[in-house]
């Protein structure tokens, strides 16, 4: 009869383990004795480690506790939205001065088809297509001097999301949940919503990379609003929650043993966490994602577009304790207006303007805006010149090409100085020239607002301390309230 407590390892033995224990085990016994005398043996493991998503305190008092990132993927044109350039009217159809020529094939200056007007007490100029957001401008800081490294969607999106355009790095949302955990253990700490499929580079936008798998974003195709379709297999039709819990406890024990024998493999850890999260979400996900539970007047305020429903879900998620929520405008870069810019930008703004403004007003009314950082923008901007027809694009010059030298993003809430414009592009909107803000600077500032020094907020991997901003970045203190 055994005299030790039963362990699941007693029931599993590979041929290699059998040979090791029979023929080579004596050396291991001697080594164990030596290590014990030296005090190098770990104490008996705790059956189940604390949740990696348990709430954590930041390095210093934070201004923001959570983030909603409204990703206008594809690259909206800054000179048609939040950065008016009257000189484009003067030069319309003409060649720009040589110092403003781009390295891509473009035509003459292309004036904005939209009018701008001043909004709020701050008098910040906003395009007519974002008149509802303009009504909230006194709560918004517009950064007109953003710039990034490359004019291609894939690397630019990786840089915006992960801090590196090429290398495998954890996403910003993963870093945030790693540092802060989440306030609701029944829901993921990080959720990415994109209707109709995946955006460019897909899951790499919300990956955890070498961070533990629990911090990876959970993707939802918000083309569906019914919870059963939005989250596949959300309910188990055959087994009760109690019975599932018993099965998961056994599975967890087997998986932990399997994981220990494989040096805590990150993919195995992510798999374990996914089982646990799936079980917990059955109890609370339905309530969080079901916007039918909202009063009708609230749903009417946001609107009935797919984007509006995403934004309303985002508000419900952060209200329910989710730490980081990303809302993509749609798959395959919808703001990528190489042609028909007037039609496409007007359409996309019509779908998102009212809902975005309502989100800010709703958060403010509920007392959540001060602790919620809202970010809007794409991966880059667009040229102030018209894009000439090519074989792969338009048949008439009605759009703009990519522009990484200068573009606009805006932030609101969470310690941001409202009614403020930071930086500027040149008189045509081609490149940032005043108080330039790189993506690394933006990331450093976001982490600062969440209570982290980006230079000290690191994770040890492969013998090196990694961080979201790599070896770059500075906090843009001018935009802090």
N, C-alpha and C positions, 0 to 999 in steps of 0.2 A: 504493500500500500504506500503511495507517495506521501512524503512528509512535508512537501512544499505546496504553496498555493498554486492551483491550476493556472497555467498560462497558455494562451492560444498557440504559442510557439511549440508546445509539447506535441501538438497534433500535426506539425508540418516539419519535414526534414528532407532536404534534397540529397541526392547522391553525393554531391561535393561536400555538403555539410556533414554527412555520415562519415565519409573518409577522413575529413578534418578532425572530427571529434574522436574517432577511434585511433588514428595513427599519429596525429600531430597535436593532439589536445594537451599533452603533458607540458609542452613549452608554453602554451597559453596559460596553463594553471600557474606555472612559475612566474610568468609576466604579471598575471593578475595579483599574485601575492606581493610582488615587488611594488607594483603601483598602489596597492592598498596601504603598504607601509609608508609610502611617500605621500599618501593623502591625495592621489591623483584620480581615484575612481569617483565617478559621479554618483550621487545619491539615487535611490530608487526613483524611477520616473513617475511623474504625476500621470494618472490614467488618461486624462484629457487636458491638453494645454488650454490656457485662456484663449478666447477668440481673438484672432489678429485684428478684428474690426472693432474691438472694444474701444469706447471713447478715450481719447488721450488729450493731454494738455499740450499746447504749443510751447515754443521756447520762451515767449514773452506775451503779455496781454495782446490779444488780437482785436482788430477792428471788424473783421468779417469771420463768420463761422461756417459759411457754406458758399458755393459758387454755382451760378447758372451761366453757362457759356452758349450764347446764341451764335452758332457758326454759320455764317453766310457763305458757304463753300462755293468756290468757283471764281471768286475775286470780284466783288462789286466795285463799280467805278466810283472813286472818291470824288471826282470832279462833277459827278451827277447826283451826289447824295449829301455829303457833309463838308465839302471843301470847294466853295464856289470860286471860279476863275474868270472874271470879266475879260481878261486879255484874250481868252479863246474866242469871244465874240468878235473882237477887233481883227484877229488873225484867221478867222474861220475860212477854210479852204486854201489858205496860204501856207507856204513852207515856214516852219519855225526857224528862228535864228540858229546858226550852226551849233552853238553851245548847248542847245536843247535837243539836238538830234539823238534819236535812240539807236541802239544796235540792231533793232528788228526792222523789218520792212513795213513802213507806215507811210501814209500820205500826209496831207496838210493838217493844220489844226482843225479840230472838230469841236465846235461849241456844244454846250449842253442843250439838249432839247427841252430841259426843264427849267423853270424859274425858281429862284431862291428868295426867301424872305426871312426877316428877323423874327425870332420867337422869344417869349418870356422876358423877364426883367433883365436878363443877361444880354439879350439882343443878338444871340448867336444865329447865324444864317443857316438854314436847313432847306433842302430841296422840297418842292411841292409834293413829291411822291412820298415823303415821310412827314406829312403835316401832323399826324397824331403823335409821333415820337417828338416832333418839334414842340408840342405842348408840354412835354416833360423835360425840356432842355435845361431848366434850372436845377435839375437833379442829375444832370449828365456832364461828364468831362469828355470832351472830344479831343482825341489825339490826332492831329493832322500831319504828324511827322514820323509815322511808322515807316520802317524799311526792313527788308529781309534779304536773304542771300541769293536766291535764284528765282527765275520767272516761270518755273514749271510746277504744275499742280502737285505732283506726288512728293517731291522733296520739300516743297513749301509747306504742305500740310503736315508732314512729319516734323518739320522744324517748329511749326506753330503748336503742335500737340505734344511733341516729345523732346524738343530742344536740340534735335540733331536731324539733318536732312538725309543721312545715309545709314549711320550705325543703329544697331538695335538698342533702343533706350526706352525706359518706362515713360508712359504718358504723364502729362501734368495732373490729370485726375487721379492716376495711380499714386503719384507722389503725395498728393493732398490726403488721400485716404490712408496712406502709409503713415503720414504724420499725425493725423487727427482721428483715425478710425471713423466710426459712424455713430449717430445718435439713436439708431434703430436697428437692432440685431436681426429683425425679421425681414429687412430689405437690404439690397446691395448698397454698398457705400458709394458706388460710382455707376451711373447709368448713362448710356449714349443712345439717343433716339434719332433714327433716320428713316423716312418713309420710302417705300418702293425699292429697297435694296441697300447696298453698302456704298458709302462715298469712296472717292479715290483712296487707294491703298488699304481700304477695308479695315479689318480689326486691328491693324497696326496703329491706327489712330488712338485706340484706347487700351493698348496692351500694357501689361505689367513688366514685360521683359524679365530682367533678373530679380526684380522685387518678387516677394511671395505671390503666388497666384491669386490669393484672396483679394488683392488690390486691383486686379484687372477689371475694366469696365464691362458691364453687362449690356449687350446690344439688344435693342427692340426695334422691330420694323413697325413703325407707327402708322403705316398705311391702314392697319387694322385698329379698330377702337374697342371691339369686343375682347374682353380679357382672355377668353378661351383661345382666341386666335392671336392676340398680342403676345401672350406668353404660352408657348406650347407645353402641353402636359402639366398645366398648373394644378390640376386636381387629379388625384389617384382615384379611379372609379371602383377599385377592387379591394383596397386595403385601408383600414382605419389609420388615423394619425398615430395612435398608440402602437399599433403593430408595425408601422413604418419606422417609428422611433427605435423599436427593438431590433429591427433589421439593420438600420443604419448604425446602431451602436456596435453590432457584430462586424459589419463591414468596415467601420472605422478602425476597429482593433486589428483586423486583418491588414488593412491598408497601411496603418502606422508601422506594423512589423515589416511589411514589404518596403516601405519608404526608408526605414532605418538601415536596411540591408543595401540600399542604393544611394547612400550618402544624401538623404533628404532631397531627392530629385524634385526640382521645381514643378515639373509637369504632373507628377504624382500628387504633390501638395495641392496644386490647382484643382485636380480632379476630386480630391477629398472635399475641398471647400465647396465645389459646385454641388455635390450631393447634399451637404449640410444646408447650403443656401436654398436649394430647390425645396427642401422639406420645410424650412422656415417660411418661405414665401407663400406657401399654400394658405397660411393663416392670415396674412396681411396684404398681399399683393392685390387681391381683388378690390379691396377698399381704396388703395392708393391710386390705382389706374382707372377706376371706374368714374369717369367725369359725369355720368348721369346722376351721381349723388350730389353734384353741385346745384345750387338754386338756378332756376331758368334764367333769371336776370344776370347772373354771373356768366353763364355760358353765352348769353347774347352779347355781353360786353366784350368777350374775347373774340367772338365770331365763330363761323362754322367751317373755316378752312382747315386743312390737315395741319398746317403750321400752328394755327390757333389752338387746336386740340392738344398738340404737343406741348405748347407753352403752358397751357392750363394744367396738364399732367405734371410738368416740371414744377409748377408752384405747389401742387399737392405733394409731390415727392420731397421737396426741401422742407415743407411744413411737417411732413411725416418723419423727418430725421435723416434723409439721404444727404450726403455731404457734397457731392459734385454731380451736376447734371449737364449733359451736353445736348443741344437741340440743333440738328443739322437741317438746313432748309430743304434738302432733298439729295438723292443720289446723283452721281455723275455731274457735279458742279453746275447747278442751275444758274448761278450768277455769271457764268462764263460767256458773256455777250460779245462774241466776235462779230456778230452781225445782228441786225434788228434790235439794237440796244434800247432804243426808245420803247419798243413794244415789250421786250422781255423785262427790262428793269421796272417798267410801270406795272406789269402784271405781278412780278414777285413782290414789289413793295405793297401793292394792293392786298396781297395775301398775308403779309406779315406786319405791316405798319400798325394797324389797329391793335392786334394781339400783343405786339411788343410793348406798345404804350400802356395797354391795359395791365400787362404784367407789372410794370413799374408802379402804376397807380394802386394796383391790388396789394402788392407787397407793402407799399407805404401805408395804406389804410389799415393793414393788419399788423403794423409795427415790425415787419420783417425786413424792410429794405435796409435799415441801418446795419443789420448783421448779415445781409446777403449781397455778395458782389455779383453784379450782372455785367457780362462782357458781350459786345456785339462786334462782328467784323469777319472778314474772310482771310485767306492765306496771303493775298497781295492785292494790289490795286490794278488800275488799267491806264493805258497811255492817254495823253491829252490829244493825240492825233488819231485820225481815222485809220483803221486797218485796211490795207489794200487787198483786193480779191486774190485768193490763191486757189490751187486745186482742191484743198481740203476744207476751205472755209466758205465765205460768202461769195455771191455773184455780184454784189453791189456793195460799195463802201458805206456801211451803216453801223459799224461796231468799232470796238477798241480792242487792242491786244493786251497781253499781260504786262504788268509793270511792277517790278519789285523795288524800284528805287524810292518810291514814295506812295503812301496810301493812308487811309484813315481807319481808326477803330474808336469805339467809345466805351466808357465804363460808367457804372452808376452804383450807388449804394455802398455798403461795406467800407466806409472810411474814405471814399472818393470825394474830391472837391467838385461839387455840382456847379453848373453854369459857368464852366471854365473851358477855354481852348488852350491846348498845349502844343507848341511847335507850329511849324508851317512848311509847306512845300514852296517851290519857286513860283513865279507869277503865272506859269502855265500848268503847274501841278505835276511836273515830270519827276522831280526828286525832292526828298526832304532836305532842307537846308538850315532850319532853325530848331534847336533843342531836339535833335534826332533821337528816336527811340527804336532800338533794335528789339527783335523778339526776345532775346535774352534779358533785356532790360524790363520788358513787360512781365516776363516770368518772375524775375527778381522782385518786382513790385507786388505782384499777386501774392507771392509767398510771404512778403513782409506784412501785407494786410491780414494774412491768415495767422500771423504770429511766428514766422520763421525767418531766420537769417539765411539767405540762399547759399552763402559761402560755407555755412556750418551744418546745413541740413543735408546730410549725406547718407549713403548706403555702401557698405564695404562689399566689394565683389571682385573676384579675380585679383586680389592683392592691391586693389586701388579703391579709394573713396570716390564714388560717383555722386554727382548732383544734377539737378534738372538743368542748371545753367552752365554745366561743364566748367570751363575756366573763365567764363565771361560774365557780363551782366552787372548792372548797377540799379539801385532803387531810384525810381523817378519821384523824388520827394515833392516836386512842384505840384503834383496832381493829388497829393494827400490832403485830406481835410484837417 
